[in-house]
């Protein structure tokens, strides 16, 4: 699993962008390397813990995060 420090830094970046935009596309190789070190289940759990949804695109060259509207108000 990715280092907790790297993953928390990436979570902070995702959170900051999703606070003002509806989506974020992770395409930077260093950031993708952190996320690719997670299993699909771990990536989904990471997203759910933060109230996001995630989608892998373009053969793994892009990972998208969205705010999960189903968790709003909980």
Secondary structure, DSSP 8 states (H G I E B T S, - for coil): ---HHHHHHHHHHHHHHHTTSSEEEE--HHHHHHHHTS-HHHHHHHHHHTTEEEEEEGGGTEEEEEE-GGGTT-
